[in-house]
């Protein structure tokens, strides 16, 4: 096997680990281990940036080891309505539980968003909760040192940490659930129907008035008892179809009363932006190269969203398919450049000659406007892009949800 990016082979890495692990084990046992500094990385998110704290490799090993020690003591006791960062649970289980509440008549939601939750966790409160089940003071001290590890900013500035949990290490998801388990228990004690995924919590009630009352009460508990901050701009008591929860929105169908799971407005905007990035008008390579890159994204995107969405999302998928094909048409038209070449290509692909020449030369249409004209739509149709290998979101969704009838038993006649 060839060496990795650092120039070292697998055998060399194994030899290094054989030397490192005994030293690391001894320092953990005698309490002399000191976590290294955390590297701050900024990643984009809607409306700004999210800060991640990336520990070094050794610290990641130690955090994972601590996670394996703590998890059996806490995981079995977490509330069933907590779905974030837990084995066997996901965004899909969270949205499935939320769907059952709407079906039971709880058609208003109190959507709570904790402002900079991972940066505001109170260290003393977290350690106090850990001490209720962790009896080894060495482990408590180790976690405290991890929480207070210094942060190296992208510009090289080193900052001390007095509060918060570094988001980006193996241990931070478990610590966040330990902090918010207190919120889960309080909501359950009050008899609320809720779903929580990480720092996003939705409480389902029967009326707008109840939603406002519950929101005011829960916000007081979070800010006074947990010493966390609720983002008032992103929190509200509203109809579920107006809110974004783990990428989805819920609504009741006015015709048959069924509860539908759809893409949220934010998720639609994100895929529109990503499709524009993957289909640039100035694409200089072949169509097949663009389709290959596009398919990789679309397949992963649909495998996530298509799992939970109901059939009401088909119309949205059809619209996305049409928009993607139009983006690719505009891309091809730009590659064909001159209008006479465009007309000849369209005619070769089956468009009527008189119509193709007239539409291509009529007025001063932009390539985007031309990409949705009759001859272009006819020549560069669904079959053309299917033959080019383009994945159809609608078709792939229907295949995911296709129900295969079981084989019928037959009796032989004598």
Helices and strands as residue ranges (DSSP letters): H 10-30, E 38-45, E 48-54, H 57-74, G 75-77, H 91-103, E 108-113, H 117-120, H 123-131, H 137-147, E 151-152, E 158-159, H 172-189, E 193-197, E 200-205, H 208-224, E 236-238, G 240-242, E 248-252, E 259-263, H 265-278, H 287-308, G 311-313, H 314-336, H 339-348, H 353-361, H 367-370, H 374-379, H 382-387, H 393-400
